[in-house]
Amino acid sequence: MQIGIQSGYVLLSTALAIPNDGKILSIDYGLGNYQLYFPIIEKAGMAHKIGYNRSPISLVTEDEKYHGAFDFIYVDAHKTICSASHTTLIDLVRIGGVIVYDKIFLSDTLGTLRIVSDEDASGTRYYGDPVLLFNEIVASDPRVEICQVPVGIGVTLCLRLR
Ligand SMILES: C[S@@+](CC[C@H](N)C(=O)[O-])C[C@H]1O[C@@H](n2cnc3c(N)ncnc32)[C@H](O)[C@@H]1O
């Protein structure tokens, strides 16, 4: 499953990387650039791997048919969603599966990208506070083993243990 599609760039990259019979449920409550990326996904021969759901993630996590249904979930939505959704997303990934949260070191004062730090108090704490809350939630969740990878603007890997 992939949450936050926007340009379709990560969606296409993931579709290209999985086996031919692999499936991705893509979730985004906005249409994003669907008209731009859908023809590219078709041209790349990846359309058969992808399903589209235009709901907010909260509606998807409530649906019991998705519980334990996914090997891998990639999350690139607003960081308030990451902190609010982690406890339900973990039910959707199977034991031994992985959730990847992208852009997890990001602090953003609406235009200025920087790494979250304790000195981040000035300006709009648009991303900083949600990221710090998210870190606390995943670090204290006994169901997951986590690893923060300093690539790009930060990725947190969560392996579901139980
Ligand atoms: C940073 S963009 C994703 C970029 C994407 N990874 C790419 O390759 O272009 C974040 C996306 O998350 C979507 N989004 C944010 N909160 C959401 C929510 N609660 N439910 C569903 N989609 C959400 C937004 O509509 C937006 O398209």
The ligand as a MOL file (V3000), in Angstrom:
LIG
                    3D

  0  0  0     0  0            999 V3000
M  V30 BEGIN CTAB
M  V30 COUNTS 27 29 0 0 0
M  V30 BEGIN ATOM
M  V30 1 C 4.2230 14.8780 -0.2880 0
M  V30 2 S 2.8590 14.3470 -1.2200 0 CHG=1
M  V30 3 C 3.3260 12.7370 -1.7620 0
M  V30 4 C 4.4130 12.7510 -2.8340 0
M  V30 5 C 4.5770 11.4090 -3.5300 0
M  V30 6 N 5.3250 10.4500 -2.7080 0
M  V30 7 C 5.2240 11.5240 -4.8850 0
M  V30 8 O 5.9600 10.5810 -5.3120 0
M  V30 9 O 4.9800 12.5260 -5.5960 0 CHG=-1
M  V30 10 C 1.6290 14.0480 0.0010 0
M  V30 11 C 0.2770 13.5420 -0.5380 0
M  V30 12 O -0.4330 12.9880 0.5830 0
M  V30 13 C -1.8280 13.2020 0.3780 0
M  V30 14 N -2.4440 13.1100 1.7150 0
M  V30 15 C -2.1330 13.8650 2.8090 0
M  V30 16 N -2.8500 13.4830 3.8670 0
M  V30 17 C -3.6500 12.4430 3.4540 0
M  V30 18 C -4.6480 11.6480 4.0980 0
M  V30 19 N -5.0060 11.8460 5.3690 0
M  V30 20 N -5.2580 10.6710 3.3770 0
M  V30 21 C -4.9500 10.4840 2.0640 0
M  V30 22 N -4.0040 11.2110 1.4010 0
M  V30 23 C -3.3790 12.2000 2.0850 0
M  V30 24 C -1.9000 14.5790 -0.2880 0
M  V30 25 O -3.0980 14.7410 -1.0580 0
M  V30 26 C -0.6280 14.5970 -1.1640 0
M  V30 27 O -0.9050 14.2320 -2.5110 0
M  V30 END ATOM
M  V30 BEGIN BOND
M  V30 1 1 1 2
M  V30 2 1 2 3
M  V30 3 1 2 10
M  V30 4 1 3 4
M  V30 5 1 4 5
M  V30 6 1 5 6
M  V30 7 1 5 7
M  V30 8 2 7 8
M  V30 9 1 7 9
M  V30 10 1 10 11
M  V30 11 1 11 12
M  V30 12 1 11 26
M  V30 13 1 12 13
M  V30 14 1 13 14
M  V30 15 1 13 24
M  V30 16 1 14 15
M  V30 17 1 14 23
M  V30 18 2 15 16
M  V30 19 1 16 17
M  V30 20 1 17 18
M  V30 21 2 17 23
M  V30 22 1 18 19
M  V30 23 2 18 20
M  V30 24 1 20 21
M  V30 25 2 21 22
M  V30 26 1 22 23
M  V30 27 1 24 25
M  V30 28 1 24 26
M  V30 29 1 26 27
M  V30 END BOND
M  V30 END CTAB
M  END
